[in-house]
Amino acid sequence: MQRLDRYISSLLLAGAIVAPTAIMAGPRPQEARAQIRVYDRNHRDYHNWDDHEDHAYRGYLQERHKDYREYDKQNNREQKRYWNYRHSHPDRDNEGR
């Protein structure tokens, strides 16, 4: 009987140790929003178009005294100018962008 109690106690202890690790290691649900990636042809790289990039784009337009126009509605020359600007003005927290 004492052996059985030890065995059960060992199983409970092992479960208590493993359970939090198993829960933390589980996959996280993906965010509900759609991911938009934009290819920068001249620099041959991709950029995620998210709220952060939209904010940078609006700042770029404001700095140049231009009215807001959606990025994908801009002509290729204007899009190229924007990515040249972004590569010469990287974010401090995203130096590789």
N, C-alpha and C positions, 0 to 999 in steps of 0.2 A: 504494500500500500504506500509506503514511504517512497519507494522508487517511482511509482506512478505520479505522486505529487511533485517530485523533483523534475520528472519528465515534462509535466504540464507547465510547471513554473518556468522551465527552460524555454519551452515553446512560446509562452507569453512574453518572456523577456526578449527573445529573438524577434518576435513580431513587433514589439514596441520599438525596437531599434531600427528595424527595416522599414516599417510603415511610413515614417516621415520622409525617408530617402526615396522611396518608391513614388510617393505623391509628388515630391519636388521634381523628380526626373521625368514625370509625364509630360507629354507634348502640350504646349500652350495653344489655346484656340487662336486662330488668325483673326486679325481685325476685319470688321465688316466692310470697310471701304475698299474700293478698287485701286489697284496699283497702276499708275501711269508712268511709263518709262519713255524718255525722249532721247533719241540718238543724236549726238553732236557729230556731224559728218566730218568737220574740219579737224576736230581733236580726237576723233575716233573713239569716243566713249559714250556711255549712257548716263543719264541723270534721272533720278526719281523726281517726278513732279508731284510735290506734296504741298502742304500749307507753308512749309518753310521756304520752298523754292518760289511759290507764288508771292510770298512776302518780299523775297529778294528781287523778283521780277518787277513788282510794283515800285519798289525803291529805285530800281534802275530807270523805270519810266519817269518817275518823279524827278530824279536827278537830271534827266534830260529834258524836262518840261514838256513831256508828251502826255496826251490823254491815254487812259487805260484802254487797251484793246487786247483781247484774249491772245495768248501766245500762239495758239494754233491757227489763228486768223491772220497773223503777221505774215508778210512775204518772206521768202528764204533769206534775203539780204538782211532784214531786220532780225530774224532769228539768229543768223550767224553773228551779227553784232552783239546780241545779248550773250551768247556763249563765249565770245571773246572777252567780253566784260567779266563774266563769271569766272573765267579761268585766270584773269588778271586780278580779280578781287575775291579770293576764296574765303569761305567762312572760317573763323578762327577754330570752331569746333569740328569742322569737316575739311581739313587741309587737303585731302585727296580729291576733292570734288572738282 
